[in-house]
Amino acid sequence: MPFSFFSRKKPSRRFNDFYDDWSKTLTENCLPLLRQSLSSAASASVLSSNVDLVLRHLVLYYETLDLAADPNTIPYLLFPSWRNSLETPFLFLGDIHPYLLTNLLRSFIDRENQDSDEDDETSLDLMNQPLKMTTAWKDPSDELVKRIDQIECTMRLMVPGLMDRMRKAQRSFVARVSENWVLSYQAGKKKKLPATAVVASTSVDEAAKEEMEELVSIFVDANRLRKSVIMDIVGATSEHQAALFLEGLCQFLAGFKDQVLLQDFEILALPN
């Protein structure tokens, strides 16, 4: 069959099931644990344990995808069909954009330290939290601000580099596949081979595999960046700050599964 490389059994169902199970654990287990720790006078050991548990759940997700990435699966991982229309705008090389992570962290700090008259409108949720939680982002230390700047600087270098590698890989992929197809097809016709299309297909498959290896490398490096940013943020913040950051991230990711929000978004996206 021509272009047999692209016609193998799709693994999208397997990835869809994995993502659904992972998201369910995030929403039903991890998020409630963090909220319980943040809304009560939980001990430092309980808070630390829950932060580690959620962090491991996030890291495990990226490590699992990396292990699954190979030339056969990479088209589905880079362009995941199991992601809904609400998630798609936030994707970068198959998963959430790394900028989202630092933007979320900045929003916590900026909201807490902005000059406004909103202090009198403190929500009941904040009032029910321990003082350490409600003031966790107030006047962040110079060390934390410097570390955030370093993380953002690394991303400003890494993200454009990954995008450039992706563009080059795509150009090379198209060029090599097209060239190999034409050359092998013409060679087959000159030799009057009965299975010219099959010969061309084999040659194209070989070229595609080589370029797919680079796409796998790009995908794994993008996941490594996402994973390192999350771990660096947790490592640079206090236990209370890390818990609040992870809660915000989990809540954001869980929101993608909100059927009411998804339905409203899809209605808005429809052309008038």
C-alpha positions as a Markdown table, in Angstrom:
| # | Residue | x | y | z |
|---|---|---|---|---|
| 1 | Met | 0.0 | 0.0 | 0.0 |
| 2 | Pro | 1.5 | 3.4 | -0.9 |
| 3 | Phe | 2.5 | 5.6 | 2.0 |
| 4 | Ser | 2.2 | 2.6 | 4.3 |
| 5 | Phe | 4.0 | 4.6 | 7.0 |
| 6 | Phe | 0.8 | 6.8 | 7.4 |
| 7 | Ser | -1.7 | 4.0 | 7.2 |
| 8 | Arg | -0.8 | 2.0 | 10.3 |
| 9 | Lys | -3.3 | 1.4 | 13.0 |
| 10 | Lys | -4.1 | 4.7 | 14.8 |
| 11 | Pro | -3.1 | 4.7 | 18.5 |
| 12 | Ser | -5.4 | 7.7 | 19.2 |
| 13 | Arg | -7.8 | 5.5 | 21.2 |
| 14 | Arg | -5.1 | 4.4 | 23.5 |
| 15 | Phe | -3.9 | 8.0 | 24.1 |
| 16 | Asn | -7.4 | 9.2 | 24.5 |
| 17 | Asp | -8.1 | 6.6 | 27.3 |
| 18 | Phe | -4.8 | 7.5 | 29.0 |
| 19 | Tyr | -5.6 | 11.2 | 28.9 |
| 20 | Asp | -9.1 | 10.7 | 30.2 |
| 21 | Asp | -7.9 | 8.6 | 33.1 |
| 22 | Trp | -5.1 | 11.0 | 34.0 |
| 23 | Ser | -7.5 | 14.0 | 33.9 |
| 24 | Lys | -10.0 | 12.2 | 36.0 |
| 25 | Thr | -7.4 | 11.5 | 38.7 |
| 26 | Leu | -6.3 | 15.1 | 38.5 |
| 27 | Thr | -9.8 | 16.4 | 39.0 |
| 28 | Glu | -11.2 | 13.9 | 41.5 |
| 29 | Asn | -8.1 | 13.1 | 43.5 |
| 30 | Cys | -5.3 | 15.7 | 43.2 |
| 31 | Leu | -7.4 | 18.8 | 43.2 |
| 32 | Pro | -9.5 | 17.9 | 46.2 |
| 33 | Leu | -6.4 | 17.0 | 48.2 |
| 34 | Leu | -4.8 | 20.4 | 47.5 |
| 35 | Arg | -8.0 | 22.2 | 48.4 |
| 36 | Gln | -8.3 | 20.3 | 51.6 |
| 37 | Ser | -4.8 | 21.2 | 52.6 |
| 38 | Leu | -5.3 | 24.9 | 51.6 |
| 39 | Ser | -8.6 | 25.4 | 53.3 |
| 40 | Ser | -7.8 | 23.9 | 56.7 |
| 41 | Ala | -5.1 | 24.1 | 59.3 |
| 42 | Ala | -3.4 | 21.1 | 57.8 |
| 43 | Ser | 0.0 | 20.2 | 59.2 |
| 44 | Ala | 3.2 | 21.1 | 57.2 |
| 45 | Ser | 3.9 | 17.4 | 56.5 |
| 46 | Val | 0.4 | 16.8 | 55.1 |
| 47 | Leu | 0.7 | 19.9 | 52.8 |
| 48 | Ser | 4.2 | 18.8 | 51.7 |
| 49 | Ser | 3.0 | 15.3 | 51.0 |
| 50 | Asn | 0.0 | 16.5 | 48.9 |
| 51 | Val | 2.2 | 18.9 | 46.9 |
| 52 | Asp | 4.6 | 16.0 | 46.1 |
| 53 | Leu | 1.7 | 13.8 | 45.1 |
| 54 | Val | 0.3 | 16.3 | 42.6 |
| 55 | Leu | 3.8 | 17.1 | 41.3 |
| 56 | Arg | 4.5 | 13.4 | 40.7 |
| 57 | His | 1.1 | 13.1 | 38.9 |
| 58 | Leu | 2.1 | 16.0 | 36.5 |
| 59 | Val | 5.6 | 14.7 | 35.9 |
| 60 | Leu | 4.3 | 11.1 | 35.3 |
| 61 | Tyr | 2.1 | 12.5 | 32.6 |
| 62 | Tyr | 5.0 | 13.9 | 30.6 |
| 63 | Glu | 7.2 | 10.9 | 31.3 |
| 64 | Thr | 4.5 | 8.6 | 30.0 |
| 65 | Leu | 4.1 | 10.5 | 26.8 |
| 66 | Asp | 7.9 | 10.6 | 26.2 |
| 67 | Leu | 8.0 | 6.8 | 26.6 |
| 68 | Ala | 5.2 | 6.5 | 24.1 |
| 69 | Ala | 6.8 | 8.8 | 21.5 |
| 70 | Asp | 8.3 | 7.0 | 18.5 |
| 71 | Pro | 8.1 | 7.5 | 14.7 |
| 72 | Asn | 4.7 | 5.6 | 14.6 |
| 73 | Thr | 3.0 | 7.6 | 17.3 |
| 74 | Ile | 4.5 | 11.1 | 17.0 |
| 75 | Pro | 1.9 | 12.4 | 14.4 |
| 76 | Tyr | -0.8 | 11.7 | 17.0 |
| 77 | Leu | 1.1 | 13.2 | 19.9 |
| 78 | Leu | 2.0 | 16.4 | 18.2 |
| 79 | Phe | -1.5 | 16.9 | 16.9 |
| 80 | Pro | -3.7 | 15.1 | 19.5 |
| 81 | Ser | -7.2 | 14.4 | 18.3 |
| 82 | Trp | -8.3 | 13.7 | 21.8 |
| 83 | Arg | -8.0 | 17.4 | 22.8 |
| 84 | Asn | -11.2 | 19.4 | 22.6 |
| 85 | Ser | -11.7 | 22.8 | 20.9 |
| 86 | Leu | -11.2 | 24.6 | 24.3 |
| 87 | Glu | -7.8 | 23.1 | 24.8 |
| 88 | Thr | -6.5 | 23.5 | 21.2 |
| 89 | Pro | -5.6 | 27.3 | 21.4 |
| 90 | Phe | -3.4 | 26.6 | 24.4 |
| 91 | Leu | -1.3 | 23.8 | 22.8 |
| 92 | Phe | 2.3 | 24.1 | 21.8 |
| 93 | Leu | 3.9 | 21.0 | 20.2 |
| 94 | Gly | 1.2 | 18.7 | 21.5 |
| 95 | Asp | 0.6 | 20.0 | 25.0 |
| 96 | Ile | 0.1 | 23.2 | 27.0 |
| 97 | His | 2.3 | 26.1 | 26.2 |
| 98 | Pro | 5.2 | 26.6 | 28.7 |
| 99 | Tyr | 4.3 | 30.3 | 28.9 |
| 100 | Leu | 1.0 | 29.4 | 30.5 |
| 101 | Leu | 2.9 | 28.1 | 33.5 |
| 102 | Thr | 4.8 | 31.3 | 34.3 |
| 103 | Asn | 1.9 | 33.5 | 33.3 |
| 104 | Leu | -0.2 | 31.7 | 35.9 |
| 105 | Leu | 2.5 | 32.2 | 38.6 |
| 106 | Arg | 2.8 | 35.9 | 37.7 |
| 107 | Ser | -0.9 | 36.3 | 37.9 |
| 108 | Phe | -0.9 | 35.1 | 41.5 |
| 109 | Ile | 1.9 | 37.6 | 42.5 |
| 110 | Asp | 0.5 | 40.6 | 40.5 |
| 111 | Arg | -3.1 | 40.1 | 41.8 |
| 112 | Glu | -1.9 | 40.0 | 45.4 |
| 113 | Asn | 0.4 | 43.0 | 45.1 |
| 114 | Gln | -1.5 | 45.3 | 42.7 |
| 115 | Asp | -2.6 | 48.7 | 44.1 |
| 116 | Ser | -6.3 | 48.7 | 44.1 |
| 117 | Asp | -9.3 | 49.1 | 46.4 |
| 118 | Glu | -10.3 | 45.5 | 46.0 |
| 119 | Asp | -9.0 | 44.5 | 49.5 |
| 120 | Asp | -12.4 | 45.1 | 51.0 |
| 121 | Glu | -13.9 | 42.6 | 48.6 |
| 122 | Thr | -12.0 | 39.6 | 49.9 |
| 123 | Ser | -13.9 | 36.4 | 49.0 |
| 124 | Leu | -15.2 | 34.0 | 51.6 |
| 125 | Asp | -12.8 | 31.4 | 50.3 |
| 126 | Leu | -9.8 | 33.5 | 51.2 |
| 127 | Met | -11.3 | 34.4 | 54.6 |
| 128 | Asn | -11.6 | 30.7 | 55.4 |
| 129 | Gln | -8.0 | 30.0 | 54.5 |
| 130 | Pro | -5.1 | 30.1 | 57.1 |
| 131 | Leu | -3.2 | 33.4 | 57.2 |
| 132 | Lys | -0.2 | 31.8 | 55.5 |
| 133 | Met | -2.3 | 31.1 | 52.5 |
| 134 | Thr | -4.0 | 34.4 | 52.1 |
| 135 | Thr | -0.6 | 36.2 | 52.3 |
| 136 | Ala | 1.5 | 33.7 | 50.5 |
| 137 | Trp | 2.1 | 36.0 | 47.5 |
| 138 | Lys | 2.4 | 39.3 | 49.4 |
| 139 | Asp | 5.7 | 41.0 | 48.8 |
| 140 | Pro | 7.6 | 38.1 | 47.2 |
| 141 | Ser | 11.2 | 37.8 | 48.1 |
| 142 | Asp | 13.9 | 39.2 | 45.7 |
| 143 | Glu | 15.2 | 35.6 | 45.4 |
| 144 | Leu | 11.9 | 34.4 | 44.2 |
| 145 | Val | 11.5 | 37.2 | 41.7 |
| 146 | Lys | 15.0 | 36.6 | 40.4 |
| 147 | Arg | 14.3 | 32.9 | 40.0 |
| 148 | Ile | 11.1 | 33.6 | 38.1 |
| 149 | Asp | 13.0 | 35.9 | 35.8 |
| 150 | Gln | 15.6 | 33.1 | 35.1 |
| 151 | Ile | 12.9 | 30.6 | 34.3 |
| 152 | Glu | 11.2 | 33.0 | 31.9 |
| 153 | Cys | 14.6 | 33.8 | 30.3 |
| 154 | Thr | 15.2 | 30.1 | 29.7 |
| 155 | Met | 11.8 | 29.8 | 28.1 |
| 156 | Arg | 12.4 | 32.8 | 25.8 |
| 157 | Leu | 15.5 | 31.0 | 24.5 |
| 158 | Met | 14.0 | 27.5 | 24.3 |
| 159 | Val | 10.5 | 28.1 | 22.8 |
| 160 | Pro | 11.7 | 29.9 | 19.7 |
| 161 | Gly | 14.5 | 27.3 | 19.3 |
| 162 | Leu | 11.9 | 24.5 | 19.4 |
| 163 | Met | 9.7 | 26.3 | 16.9 |
| 164 | Asp | 12.6 | 26.8 | 14.5 |
| 165 | Arg | 13.5 | 23.0 | 14.8 |
| 166 | Met | 9.9 | 22.2 | 14.0 |
| 167 | Arg | 9.8 | 24.4 | 10.9 |
| 168 | Lys | 13.1 | 22.9 | 9.7 |
| 169 | Ala | 11.9 | 19.3 | 10.3 |
| 170 | Gln | 8.7 | 19.9 | 8.5 |
| 171 | Arg | 10.5 | 21.5 | 5.5 |
| 172 | Ser | 13.0 | 18.6 | 5.4 |
| 173 | Phe | 10.2 | 16.0 | 5.8 |
| 174 | Val | 8.2 | 17.4 | 2.8 |
| 175 | Ala | 11.3 | 17.8 | 0.7 |
| 176 | Arg | 12.7 | 14.3 | 1.3 |
| 177 | Val | 9.4 | 12.5 | 0.9 |
| 178 | Ser | 8.6 | 14.3 | -2.3 |
| 179 | Glu | 12.1 | 13.7 | -3.7 |
| 180 | Asn | 12.3 | 10.0 | -2.7 |
| 181 | Trp | 8.8 | 9.4 | -4.1 |
| 182 | Val | 9.6 | 10.8 | -7.5 |
| 183 | Leu | 13.1 | 9.2 | -7.8 |
| 184 | Ser | 11.9 | 5.8 | -6.7 |
| 185 | Tyr | 8.8 | 5.9 | -8.9 |
| 186 | Gln | 10.8 | 7.0 | -12.0 |
| 187 | Ala | 13.4 | 4.3 | -11.3 |
| 188 | Gly | 10.7 | 1.7 | -11.1 |
| 189 | Lys | 9.2 | 2.8 | -14.4 |
| 190 | Lys | 12.5 | 2.6 | -16.2 |
| 191 | Lys | 13.1 | -0.9 | -15.0 |
| 192 | Lys | 9.5 | -1.7 | -15.9 |
| 193 | Leu | 8.8 | -3.1 | -12.4 |
| 194 | Pro | 5.3 | -4.3 | -11.9 |
| 195 | Ala | 5.1 | -3.0 | -8.4 |
| 196 | Thr | 6.4 | 0.5 | -9.0 |
| 197 | Ala | 4.1 | 2.1 | -6.4 |
| 198 | Val | 5.2 | -0.4 | -3.8 |
| 199 | Val | 8.9 | 0.4 | -4.4 |
| 200 | Ala | 8.3 | 4.1 | -4.2 |
| 201 | Ser | 6.3 | 3.6 | -1.0 |
| 202 | Thr | 9.2 | 1.7 | 0.6 |
| 203 | Ser | 11.6 | 4.5 | -0.3 |
| 204 | Val | 9.2 | 7.2 | 1.1 |
| 205 | Asp | 8.7 | 5.2 | 4.3 |
| 206 | Glu | 12.5 | 5.2 | 4.9 |
| 207 | Ala | 12.8 | 8.9 | 4.4 |
| 208 | Ala | 9.7 | 9.5 | 6.6 |
| 209 | Lys | 11.1 | 7.5 | 9.5 |
| 210 | Glu | 14.4 | 9.5 | 9.6 |
| 211 | Glu | 12.5 | 12.8 | 9.7 |
| 212 | Met | 10.0 | 11.4 | 12.3 |
| 213 | Glu | 13.0 | 10.7 | 14.6 |
| 214 | Glu | 13.6 | 14.5 | 14.7 |
| 215 | Leu | 10.0 | 15.2 | 15.5 |
| 216 | Val | 10.2 | 12.7 | 18.3 |
| 217 | Ser | 13.2 | 14.5 | 19.7 |
| 218 | Ile | 11.4 | 17.9 | 19.4 |
| 219 | Phe | 8.4 | 16.6 | 21.2 |
| 220 | Val | 10.4 | 15.1 | 24.0 |
| 221 | Asp | 12.4 | 18.3 | 24.4 |
| 222 | Ala | 9.2 | 20.3 | 24.6 |
| 223 | Asn | 7.9 | 18.0 | 27.3 |
| 224 | Arg | 11.2 | 18.3 | 29.1 |
| 225 | Leu | 10.8 | 22.1 | 29.1 |
| 226 | Arg | 7.2 | 21.9 | 30.4 |
| 227 | Lys | 8.2 | 19.5 | 33.1 |
| 228 | Ser | 11.3 | 21.4 | 34.2 |
| 229 | Val | 9.3 | 24.7 | 34.4 |
| 230 | Ile | 6.8 | 23.1 | 36.7 |
| 231 | Met | 9.5 | 21.6 | 38.9 |
| 232 | Asp | 11.5 | 24.8 | 38.9 |
| 233 | Ile | 8.5 | 26.8 | 40.1 |
| 234 | Val | 7.7 | 24.3 | 42.8 |
| 235 | Gly | 11.3 | 24.3 | 43.8 |
| 236 | Ala | 11.6 | 28.0 | 44.0 |
| 237 | Thr | 8.5 | 28.7 | 46.0 |
| 238 | Ser | 7.5 | 27.9 | 49.6 |
| 239 | Glu | 5.2 | 24.9 | 50.4 |
| 240 | His | 2.2 | 27.2 | 50.6 |
| 241 | Gln | 3.1 | 29.0 | 47.4 |
| 242 | Ala | 3.7 | 25.7 | 45.6 |
| 243 | Ala | 0.4 | 24.4 | 46.8 |
| 244 | Leu | -1.5 | 27.4 | 45.5 |
| 245 | Phe | 0.3 | 27.3 | 42.2 |
| 246 | Leu | -0.4 | 23.6 | 41.7 |
| 247 | Glu | -4.0 | 24.1 | 42.7 |
| 248 | Gly | -4.4 | 26.9 | 40.1 |
| 249 | Leu | -2.7 | 24.8 | 37.4 |
| 250 | Cys | -4.9 | 21.8 | 38.2 |
| 251 | Gln | -8.0 | 23.9 | 38.3 |
| 252 | Phe | -7.1 | 25.4 | 34.9 |
| 253 | Leu | -6.5 | 21.9 | 33.4 |
| 254 | Ala | -9.7 | 20.5 | 34.9 |
| 255 | Gly | -11.6 | 23.5 | 33.4 |
| 256 | Phe | -11.0 | 22.1 | 29.9 |
| 257 | Lys | -13.3 | 19.2 | 30.8 |
| 258 | Asp | -16.1 | 21.5 | 31.9 |
| 259 | Gln | -18.9 | 20.6 | 29.5 |
| 260 | Val | -20.9 | 23.8 | 30.1 |
| 261 | Leu | -17.8 | 25.9 | 29.4 |
| 262 | Leu | -16.9 | 23.8 | 26.4 |
| 263 | Gln | -20.4 | 24.1 | 25.0 |
| 264 | Asp | -20.5 | 27.8 | 25.4 |
| 265 | Phe | -17.1 | 28.2 | 23.8 |
| 266 | Glu | -18.1 | 26.1 | 20.8 |
| 267 | Ile | -21.3 | 28.1 | 20.4 |
| 268 | Leu | -19.2 | 31.3 | 20.4 |
| 269 | Ala | -16.8 | 29.8 | 17.9 |
| 270 | Leu | -19.5 | 29.1 | 15.4 |
| 271 | Pro | -19.7 | 31.6 | 12.4 |
| 272 | Asn | -22.6 | 34.0 | 12.5 |
